[in-house]
Amino acid sequence: MWGFVGLLDKSDLATHPYDEVGIPPLSDEFTPERFDQLLEEYPDKTKKGIKGFLVTSKHVHGIGNGYLQDILFRAKIHPAHKIPKLSSHERLKLHTAIQETMAEAIKMGGRDDEHDLFDRSGGYTRLMSNQTVGKPCPDCGTSIEKISYLGGACYLCPNCQV
């Protein structure tokens, strides 16, 4: 459902649409400076919040709505926060949260509600999800809320993520 498997000649790889899916967040290319550049180049940076940028595959590869929730929680950023209003400190926290969340998810074999090709469940348990709504925030104890934003659900701590 979320992956891509293909068999290509090496000569076809450079022109394959896979090249248009964004930078892998754990690659050497995904530096804080490159991330900043991508944020600045985002055409909808004044219209859509940071959620719109992060779940659009042409920027940072592999961040779906499920991982997005934990990334934004770890960075303490609201999904509707507009990119031009992100401070340099918030951008750096966001970059770090992306790398830490994705590295942990990979190390744990993916989310605990997903299965690999051999039907093994992953071990990554999300901090913010439909399973945590109404439960206390792991950092401050405020009840986790569900909001609708950009056509999807977002789970957040209304106290931590402003």
Secondary structure by P-SEA (a helix, b strand, c coil): ccbbbbbbcccccccccccccccccccccccaaaaaaaaaaccccccccaaaaaacccccccccaaaaaaaaaaaccccccccccccaaaaaaaaaaaaaaaaaaaaacccccccccccbbbccccccccccccccccccccbbbbbbcccbbbbbcccccc
